[in-house]
């Protein structure tokens, strides 16, 4: 028999992720790397760090239908730190961003229309060239 999760439970789970991202002493960050995701946000990051975006504080609004949307107003932009193609991202609260870099959530990165967990104006990043996060969501499954 399949597990099915109520909308209230899905909202609570999504809000918990948002609360972790909003934790720490300042705004959280999203770091974008090349290559494949490591085994999880508790593992050391892999790949080359391409960009680091400082999030709004708070970074998310309240969950709706089991999903929280990243606040992209004002625009989340950064100048590329290295050349490469984005493969994955890690979201961290401000405390971890200053520490070991262990995260809250890891996910996929794509360009517009690519269906990734995090959408950027382009997944191809070049040193010194401005890149933008255009959307990001964390959605809890209904079952």
DOTORPA-34427 format. One line per field, with one value per atom (N, C-alpha, C, CB): residue number from 1; residue in three letters; atom name; x, y, z. Coordinates in steps of 0.2 Angstrom, whole numbers, plus 5000, padded with zeros to 4 digits. Glycine has a CB too. Example, Ala and Ser with C-alpha at 12.3 -4.5 7.8 and 13.67 -1.06 7.14 Angstrom:
<selos>
n <- c(1/1/1/1/2/2/2/2)
res <- c(ALA/ALA/ALA/ALA/SER/SER/SER/SER)
atom <- c(N/CA/C/CB/N/CA/C/CB)
px <- c(5066/5062/5066/5057/5064/5068/5064/5070)
py <- c(4972/4978/4984/4978/4989/4995/5000/4997)
pz <- c(5039/5039/5039/5045/5035/5036/5039/5029)
</selos>
This chain:
<selos>
n <- c(1/1/1/1/2/2/2/2/3/3/3/3/4/4/4/4/5/5/5/5/6/6/6/6/7/7/7/7/8/8/8/8/9/9/9/9/10/10/10/10/11/11/11/11/12/12/12/12/13/13/13/13/14/14/14/14/15/15/15/15/16/16/16/16/17/17/17/17/18/18/18/18/19/19/19/19/20/20/20/20/21/21/21/21/22/22/22/22/23/23/23/23/24/24/24/24/25/25/25/25/26/26/26/26/27/27/27/27/28/28/28/28/29/29/29/29/30/30/30/30/31/31/31/31/32/32/32/32/33/33/33/33/34/34/34/34/35/35/35/35/36/36/36/36/37/37/37/37/38/38/38/38/39/39/39/39/40/40/40/40/41/41/41/41/42/42/42/42/43/43/43/43/44/44/44/44/45/45/45/45/46/46/46/46/47/47/47/47/48/48/48/48/49/49/49/49/50/50/50/50/51/51/51/51/52/52/52/52/53/53/53/53/54/54/54/54/55/55/55/55/56/56/56/56/57/57/57/57/58/58/58/58/59/59/59/59/60/60/60/60/61/61/61/61/62/62/62/62/63/63/63/63/64/64/64/64/65/65/65/65/66/66/66/66/67/67/67/67/68/68/68/68/69/69/69/69/70/70/70/70/71/71/71/71/72/72/72/72/73/73/73/73/74/74/74/74/75/75/75/75/76/76/76/76/77/77/77/77/78/78/78/78/79/79/79/79/80/80/80/80/81/81/81/81/82/82/82/82/83/83/83/83/84/84/84/84/85/85/85/85/86/86/86/86/87/87/87/87/88/88/88/88/89/89/89/89/90/90/90/90/91/91/91/91/92/92/92/92/93/93/93/93/94/94/94/94/95/95/95/95/96/96/96/96/97/97/97/97/98/98/98/98/99/99/99/99/100/100/100/100/101/101/101/101/102/102/102/102/103/103/103/103/104/104/104/104/105/105/105/105/106/106/106/106/107/107/107/107/108/108/108/108/109/109/109/109/110/110/110/110/111/111/111/111/112/112/112/112/113/113/113/113/114/114/114/114/115/115/115/115/116/116/116/116/117/117/117/117/118/118/118/118/119/119/119/119/120/120/120/120/121/121/121/121/122/122/122/122/123/123/123/123/124/124/124/124/125/125/125/125/126/126/126/126/127/127/127/127/128/128/128/128/129/129/129/129/130/130/130/130/131/131/131/131/132/132/132/132/133/133/133/133/134/134/134/134/135/135/135/135/136/136/136/136/137/137/137/137/138/138/138/138/139/139/139/139/140/140/140/140/141/141/141/141/142/142/142/142/143/143/143/143)
res <- c(UNK/UNK/UNK/UNK/UNK/UNK/UNK/UNK/UNK/UNK/UNK/UNK/UNK/UNK/UNK/UNK/UNK/UNK/UNK/UNK/UNK/UNK/UNK/UNK/UNK/UNK/UNK/UNK/UNK/UNK/UNK/UNK/UNK/UNK/UNK/UNK/UNK/UNK/UNK/UNK/UNK/UNK/UNK/UNK/UNK/UNK/UNK/UNK/UNK/UNK/UNK/UNK/UNK/UNK/UNK/UNK/UNK/UNK/UNK/UNK/UNK/UNK/UNK/UNK/UNK/UNK/UNK/UNK/UNK/UNK/UNK/UNK/UNK/UNK/UNK/UNK/UNK/UNK/UNK/UNK/UNK/UNK/UNK/UNK/UNK/UNK/UNK/UNK/UNK/UNK/UNK/UNK/UNK/UNK/UNK/UNK/UNK/UNK/UNK/UNK/UNK/UNK/UNK/UNK/UNK/UNK/UNK/UNK/UNK/UNK/UNK/UNK/UNK/UNK/UNK/UNK/UNK/UNK/UNK/UNK/UNK/UNK/UNK/UNK/UNK/UNK/UNK/UNK/UNK/UNK/UNK/UNK/UNK/UNK/UNK/UNK/UNK/UNK/UNK/UNK/UNK/UNK/UNK/UNK/UNK/UNK/UNK/UNK/UNK/UNK/UNK/UNK/UNK/UNK/UNK/UNK/UNK/UNK/UNK/UNK/UNK/UNK/UNK/UNK/UNK/UNK/UNK/UNK/UNK/UNK/UNK/UNK/UNK/UNK/UNK/UNK/UNK/UNK/UNK/UNK/UNK/UNK/UNK/UNK/UNK/UNK/UNK/UNK/UNK/UNK/UNK/UNK/UNK/UNK/UNK/UNK/UNK/UNK/UNK/UNK/UNK/UNK/UNK/UNK/UNK/UNK/UNK/UNK/UNK/UNK/UNK/UNK/UNK/UNK/UNK/UNK/UNK/UNK/UNK/UNK/UNK/UNK/UNK/UNK/UNK/UNK/UNK/UNK/UNK/UNK/UNK/UNK/UNK/UNK/UNK/UNK/UNK/UNK/UNK/UNK/UNK/UNK/UNK/UNK/UNK/UNK/UNK/UNK/UNK/UNK/UNK/UNK/UNK/UNK/UNK/UNK/UNK/UNK/UNK/UNK/UNK/UNK/UNK/UNK/UNK/UNK/UNK/UNK/UNK/UNK/UNK/UNK/UNK/UNK/UNK/UNK/UNK/UNK/UNK/UNK/UNK/UNK/UNK/UNK/UNK/UNK/UNK/UNK/UNK/UNK/UNK/UNK/UNK/UNK/UNK/UNK/UNK/UNK/UNK/UNK/UNK/UNK/UNK/UNK/UNK/UNK/UNK/UNK/UNK/UNK/UNK/UNK/UNK/UNK/UNK/UNK/UNK/UNK/UNK/UNK/UNK/UNK/UNK/UNK/UNK/UNK/UNK/UNK/UNK/UNK/UNK/UNK/UNK/UNK/UNK/UNK/UNK/UNK/UNK/UNK/UNK/UNK/UNK/UNK/UNK/UNK/UNK/UNK/UNK/UNK/UNK/UNK/UNK/UNK/UNK/UNK/UNK/UNK/UNK/UNK/UNK/UNK/UNK/UNK/UNK/UNK/UNK/UNK/UNK/UNK/UNK/UNK/UNK/UNK/UNK/UNK/UNK/UNK/UNK/UNK/UNK/UNK/UNK/UNK/UNK/UNK/UNK/UNK/UNK/UNK/UNK/UNK/UNK/UNK/UNK/UNK/UNK/UNK/UNK/UNK/UNK/UNK/UNK/UNK/UNK/UNK/UNK/UNK/UNK/UNK/UNK/UNK/UNK/UNK/UNK/UNK/UNK/UNK/UNK/UNK/UNK/UNK/UNK/UNK/UNK/UNK/UNK/UNK/UNK/UNK/UNK/UNK/UNK/UNK/UNK/UNK/UNK/UNK/UNK/UNK/UNK/UNK/UNK/UNK/UNK/UNK/UNK/UNK/UNK/UNK/UNK/UNK/UNK/UNK/UNK/UNK/UNK/UNK/UNK/UNK/UNK/UNK/UNK/UNK/UNK/UNK/UNK/UNK/UNK/UNK/UNK/UNK/UNK/UNK/UNK/UNK/UNK/UNK/UNK/UNK/UNK/UNK/UNK/UNK/UNK/UNK/UNK/UNK/UNK/UNK/UNK/UNK/UNK/UNK/UNK/UNK/UNK/UNK/UNK/UNK/UNK/UNK/UNK/UNK/UNK/UNK/UNK/UNK/UNK/UNK/UNK/UNK/UNK/UNK/UNK/UNK/UNK/UNK/UNK/UNK/UNK/UNK/UNK/UNK/UNK/UNK/UNK/UNK/UNK/UNK/UNK/UNK/UNK/UNK/UNK/UNK/UNK/UNK/UNK/UNK/UNK/UNK/UNK/UNK/UNK/UNK/UNK/UNK/UNK/UNK/UNK/UNK/UNK/UNK/UNK/UNK/UNK/UNK/UNK/UNK/UNK/UNK/UNK/UNK/UNK/UNK/UNK/UNK/UNK/UNK/UNK/UNK)
atom <- c(N/CA/C/CB/N/CA/C/CB/N/CA/C/CB/N/CA/C/CB/N/CA/C/CB/N/CA/C/CB/N/CA/C/CB/N/CA/C/CB/N/CA/C/CB/N/CA/C/CB/N/CA/C/CB/N/CA/C/CB/N/CA/C/CB/N/CA/C/CB/N/CA/C/CB/N/CA/C/CB/N/CA/C/CB/N/CA/C/CB/N/CA/C/CB/N/CA/C/CB/N/CA/C/CB/N/CA/C/CB/N/CA/C/CB/N/CA/C/CB/N/CA/C/CB/N/CA/C/CB/N/CA/C/CB/N/CA/C/CB/N/CA/C/CB/N/CA/C/CB/N/CA/C/CB/N/CA/C/CB/N/CA/C/CB/N/CA/C/CB/N/CA/C/CB/N/CA/C/CB/N/CA/C/CB/N/CA/C/CB/N/CA/C/CB/N/CA/C/CB/N/CA/C/CB/N/CA/C/CB/N/CA/C/CB/N/CA/C/CB/N/CA/C/CB/N/CA/C/CB/N/CA/C/CB/N/CA/C/CB/N/CA/C/CB/N/CA/C/CB/N/CA/C/CB/N/CA/C/CB/N/CA/C/CB/N/CA/C/CB/N/CA/C/CB/N/CA/C/CB/N/CA/C/CB/N/CA/C/CB/N/CA/C/CB/N/CA/C/CB/N/CA/C/CB/N/CA/C/CB/N/CA/C/CB/N/CA/C/CB/N/CA/C/CB/N/CA/C/CB/N/CA/C/CB/N/CA/C/CB/N/CA/C/CB/N/CA/C/CB/N/CA/C/CB/N/CA/C/CB/N/CA/C/CB/N/CA/C/CB/N/CA/C/CB/N/CA/C/CB/N/CA/C/CB/N/CA/C/CB/N/CA/C/CB/N/CA/C/CB/N/CA/C/CB/N/CA/C/CB/N/CA/C/CB/N/CA/C/CB/N/CA/C/CB/N/CA/C/CB/N/CA/C/CB/N/CA/C/CB/N/CA/C/CB/N/CA/C/CB/N/CA/C/CB/N/CA/C/CB/N/CA/C/CB/N/CA/C/CB/N/CA/C/CB/N/CA/C/CB/N/CA/C/CB/N/CA/C/CB/N/CA/C/CB/N/CA/C/CB/N/CA/C/CB/N/CA/C/CB/N/CA/C/CB/N/CA/C/CB/N/CA/C/CB/N/CA/C/CB/N/CA/C/CB/N/CA/C/CB/N/CA/C/CB/N/CA/C/CB/N/CA/C/CB/N/CA/C/CB/N/CA/C/CB/N/CA/C/CB/N/CA/C/CB/N/CA/C/CB/N/CA/C/CB/N/CA/C/CB/N/CA/C/CB/N/CA/C/CB/N/CA/C/CB/N/CA/C/CB/N/CA/C/CB/N/CA/C/CB/N/CA/C/CB/N/CA/C/CB/N/CA/C/CB/N/CA/C/CB/N/CA/C/CB/N/CA/C/CB/N/CA/C/CB/N/CA/C/CB/N/CA/C/CB/N/CA/C/CB/N/CA/C/CB/N/CA/C/CB/N/CA/C/CB/N/CA/C/CB/N/CA/C/CB/N/CA/C/CB/N/CA/C/CB/N/CA/C/CB/N/CA/C/CB)
px <- c(5004/5000/5004/4995/5003/5007/5006/5005/5011/5010/5008/5017/5003/5000/5001/4993/5003/5004/4999/5011/4996/4991/4995/4988/4991/4993/4996/4988/4993/4995/5002/4990/5003/5010/5015/5009/5013/5018/5020/5014/5015/5016/5021/5010/5020/5024/5032/5022/5032/5039/5042/5038/5039/5042/5044/5037/5039/5041/5047/5035/5048/5054/5060/5053/5060/5066/5067/5065/5062/5062/5065/5055/5063/5065/5073/5061/5075/5082/5086/5084/5084/5087/5087/5084/5082/5081/5085/5074/5088/5091/5098/5092/5101/5108/5107/5112/5113/5113/5112/5120/5111/5110/5107/5117/5107/5104/5108/5103/5104/5107/5110/5102/5114/5117/5115/5124/5116/5115/5122/5109/5125/5132/5130/5137/5133/5132/5139/5129/5139/5145/5144/5146/5150/5150/5149/5157/5148/5148/5142/5154/5142/5137/5136/5138/5130/5129/5133/5121/5135/5138/5132/5142/5133/5128/5123/5131/5124/5119/5122/5116/5117/5120/5124/5114/5125/5130/5136/5127/5137/5144/5147/5143/5154/5158/5156/5166/5156/5154/5159/5153/5157/5161/5160/5159/5165/5165/5168/5158/5168/5171/5165/5174/5167/5162/5162/5164/5156/5155/5152/5150/5147/5144/5141/5138/5140/5137/5133/5143/5126/5121/5119/5115/5118/5116/5108/5119/5105/5097/5094/5095/5088/5084/5083/5077/5082/5081/5074/5087/5069/5069/5069/5062/5071/5072/5066/5078/5061/5055/5049/5055/5043/5037/5034/5032/5028/5025/5023/5018/5023/5022/5014/5023/5013/5007/5007/5005/5002/5001/5008/5000/5011/5017/5023/5016/5023/5029/5031/5028/5037/5040/5044/5044/5042/5046/5051/5041/5057/5062/5061/5069/5062/5061/5066/5060/5064/5069/5068/5068/5065/5064/5067/5056/5072/5076/5079/5081/5082/5085/5091/5087/5092/5097/5103/5095/5108/5113/5120/5113/5125/5131/5136/5133/5142/5147/5150/5152/5151/5154/5161/5154/5162/5168/5173/5167/5171/5175/5171/5177/5174/5171/5169/5176/5162/5160/5152/5162/5150/5143/5140/5141/5135/5132/5129/5126/5130/5128/5123/5133/5124/5120/5121/5122/5117/5117/5117/5112/5119/5119/5116/5125/5111/5108/5110/5100/5113/5116/5113/5123/5112/5111/5117/5108/5116/5122/5128/5120/5126/5131/5135/5128/5132/5136/5140/5131/5137/5140/5147/5136/5148/5154/5158/5153/5155/5159/5161/5155/5159/5161/5158/5160/5152/5149/5144/5154/5142/5137/5131/5138/5126/5120/5114/5120/5108/5102/5099/5097/5100/5097/5102/5090/5103/5106/5101/5112/5102/5097/5101/5091/5096/5099/5098/5095/5102/5102/5101/5108/5096/5095/5094/5090/5095/5092/5085/5096/5082/5075/5072/5073/5066/5063/5066/5062/5071/5075/5072/5082/5068/5065/5069/5063/5074/5078/5075/5085/5078/5076/5077/5079/5082/5084/5085/5091/5082/5083/5087/5075/5091/5096/5094/5103/5097/5096/5100/5098/5106/5110/5114/5115/5114/5119/5126/5116/5128/5135/5137/5136/5142/5144/5152/5144/5153/5160/5162/5160/5169/5172/5170/5179/5167/5166/5159/5171/5156/5150/5144/5149/5139/5133/5129/5130/5127/5122/5116/5125/5110/5104/5100/5100/5098/5093/5086/5094/5083/5076/5070/5075/5072/5066/5070/5061/5066/5068/5063/5075/5061/5056/5058/5050/5055/5056/5049/5060/5048/5041/5041/5038/5037/5036/5031/5034/5033/5029/5022/5032/5017/5010/5010/5005/5013/5013/5010/5010)
py <- c(4994/5000/5006/5000/5011/5017/5022/5021/5026/5031/5037/5032/5040/5047/5052/5046/5058/5063/5069/5066/5071/5076/5083/5077/5088/5094/5098/5098/5097/5100/5098/5099/5091/5088/5090/5081/5090/5093/5100/5092/5104/5111/5112/5115/5108/5108/5106/5104/5101/5099/5104/5092/5107/5112/5118/5114/5120/5126/5124/5127/5118/5116/5118/5109/5116/5117/5125/5114/5128/5136/5138/5139/5136/5138/5137/5135/5131/5130/5135/5123/5136/5141/5148/5141/5150/5156/5157/5158/5151/5151/5155/5144/5155/5158/5165/5157/5169/5176/5181/5177/5178/5182/5178/5186/5181/5177/5171/5182/5166/5160/5161/5154/5156/5156/5150/5157/5151/5145/5145/5145/5139/5138/5134/5136/5136/5132/5129/5136/5122/5118/5115/5113/5113/5108/5101/5109/5097/5090/5087/5088/5081/5078/5079/5070/5079/5080/5075/5080/5077/5071/5067/5075/5063/5059/5062/5053/5068/5072/5079/5068/5083/5089/5089/5094/5083/5082/5080/5077/5079/5077/5083/5072/5083/5088/5089/5087/5096/5097/5095/5105/5093/5091/5095/5083/5095/5100/5106/5100/5111/5117/5122/5119/5126/5132/5137/5135/5138/5142/5149/5139/5149/5155/5154/5157/5160/5160/5165/5160/5164/5169/5170/5166/5176/5178/5178/5184/5175/5174/5180/5168/5181/5186/5183/5187/5188/5185/5188/5188/5184/5177/5175/5174/5169/5167/5164/5161/5162/5158/5161/5151/5161/5163/5156/5166/5156/5150/5146/5152/5139/5134/5134/5127/5132/5131/5125/5138/5121/5114/5110/5115/5110/5107/5109/5100/5115/5118/5125/5119/5127/5133/5136/5133/5142/5145/5150/5149/5150/5154/5162/5152/5166/5173/5176/5178/5178/5180/5187/5176/5191/5198/5201/5200/5205/5207/5201/5213/5202/5197/5194/5200/5188/5184/5183/5177/5188/5188/5187/5194/5185/5184/5184/5178/5187/5186/5179/5192/5176/5169/5169/5167/5164/5163/5159/5160/5155/5151/5149/5144/5146/5144/5137/5145/5135/5129/5128/5125/5122/5121/5119/5116/5122/5121/5114/5126/5110/5103/5102/5098/5106/5105/5111/5098/5112/5117/5115/5123/5119/5117/5124/5115/5123/5129/5128/5129/5133/5133/5139/5134/5139/5144/5148/5142/5154/5159/5156/5166/5152/5149/5144/5146/5140/5135/5138/5129/5143/5146/5149/5152/5151/5153/5148/5158/5141/5136/5131/5133/5124/5119/5118/5112/5122/5121/5115/5121/5112/5107/5110/5102/5107/5111/5108/5111/5112/5110/5106/5116/5108/5105/5105/5108/5099/5099/5098/5093/5100/5099/5100/5103/5099/5100/5107/5095/5109/5116/5115/5120/5119/5119/5127/5115/5128/5134/5134/5135/5140/5141/5135/5148/5132/5127/5120/5129/5120/5113/5109/5114/5111/5107/5105/5100/5109/5108/5110/5111/5108/5111/5118/5107/5121/5128/5130/5129/5135/5137/5144/5139/5144/5150/5152/5148/5159/5161/5157/5169/5154/5150/5145/5154/5139/5134/5135/5127/5139/5140/5146/5140/5145/5151/5152/5149/5159/5161/5166/5164/5166/5170/5178/5169/5181/5188/5190/5191/5185/5186/5185/5182/5190/5190/5184/5196/5180/5175/5176/5168/5173/5175/5169/5180/5168/5163/5165/5160/5162/5164/5161/5163/5155/5151/5146/5149/5144/5138/5136/5140/5130/5127/5121/5126/5120/5114/5111/5115/5105/5102/5096/5102/5095/5088/5084/5090/5077/5073/5072/5066/5071/5069/5062/5071/5058/5050/5047/5049)
pz <- c(5000/5000/5000/5006/4996/4995/5001/4989/5003/5008/5004/5011/5007/5004/5010/5002/5008/5013/5012/5013/5018/5017/5015/5024/5012/5011/5017/5007/5022/5028/5030/5034/5030/5031/5026/5032/5020/5015/5016/5008/5017/5019/5025/5020/5030/5036/5034/5041/5030/5028/5024/5024/5019/5015/5019/5009/5024/5028/5032/5032/5034/5038/5034/5041/5028/5024/5023/5017/5022/5022/5028/5020/5034/5040/5041/5046/5039/5039/5035/5037/5029/5024/5027/5017/5031/5034/5040/5034/5043/5049/5049/5052/5054/5054/5056/5048/5056/5058/5052/5061/5046/5040/5035/5038/5029/5023/5021/5017/5019/5017/5010/5016/5007/5001/4997/5001/4990/4985/4982/4980/4982/4978/4972/4983/4967/4961/4959/4955/4957/4956/4949/4961/4946/4940/4943/4936/4938/4939/4942/4943/4945/4948/4956/4947/4958/4966/4970/4967/4976/4980/4983/4986/4988/4990/4994/4995/4997/5000/5003/5006/5006/5008/5014/5010/5017/5023/5021/5028/5014/5011/5009/5006/5008/5006/4999/5006/4996/4990/4985/4989/4979/4973/4967/4971/4963/4957/4959/4955/4954/4954/4956/4947/4961/4963/4957/4970/4954/4949/4951/4943/4956/4958/4965/4953/4968/4975/4975/4980/4977/4977/4984/4972/4986/4993/4992/4995/4996/4996/4999/4999/4998/5002/5009/4998/5014/5020/5023/5025/5023/5022/5014/5025/5013/5006/5003/5006/5007/5005/5008/5006/5005/5008/5011/5003/5014/5017/5011/5021/5013/5008/5006/5011/4999/4996/4993/4992/4994/4990/4991/4983/4997/4998/4995/4996/4993/4989/4992/4981/4992/4994/4988/5000/4986/4980/4983/4976/4980/4981/4979/4978/4984/4983/4978/4989/4972/4967/4965/4960/4970/4969/4976/4968/4976/4970/4966/4971/4960/4957/4960/4950/4960/4963/4958/4966/4958/4953/4956/4949/4952/4954/4948/4958/4949/4943/4944/4944/4938/4938/4942/4931/4946/4949/4945/4956/4941/4937/4930/4940/4925/4919/4920/4913/4917/4918/4917/4924/4916/4916/4922/4910/4925/4931/4931/4933/4936/4937/4943/4937/4948/4954/4958/4958/4963/4968/4975/4967/4980/4987/4990/4990/4994/4998/5005/4998/5008/5015/5019/5015/5025/5030/5030/5036/5033/5034/5038/5036/5043/5048/5044/5054/5040/5036/5031/5034/5028/5022/5024/5019/5031/5033/5036/5039/5037/5040/5035/5045/5036/5032/5026/5036/5025/5018/5017/5013/5023/5023/5022/5029/5018/5016/5019/5009/5017/5018/5013/5020/5007/5001/4995/4999/4992/4985/4980/4985/4974/4968/4962/4969/4957/4950/4947/4945/4943/4940/4932/4941/4929/4922/4920/4920/4913/4911/4910/4904/4908/4908/4903/4904/4906/4903/4903/4896/4907/4908/4913/4909/4918/4923/4929/4920/4930/4936/4942/4935/4948/4954/4955/4960/4952/4952/4944/4956/4942/4935/4935/4932/4931/4929/4922/4931/4921/4914/4909/4914/4912/4908/4912/4903/4911/4915/4913/4914/4908/4906/4909/4898/4914/4918/4916/4925/4915/4914/4919/4907/4920/4925/4924/4926/4929/4929/4925/4925/4922/4918/4923/4912/4923/4928/4926/4928/4931/4930/4935/4931/4933/4937/4939/4934/4945/4947/4945/4954/4941/4939/4942/4931/4945/4949/4953/4945/4959/4963/4967/4967/4968/4972/4976/4968/4981/4985/4986/4992/4983/4983/4987/4976/4991/4995/4991/5002/4990/4987/4990/4985/4986/4989/4990/4984/4987/4988/4982/4994)
</selos>
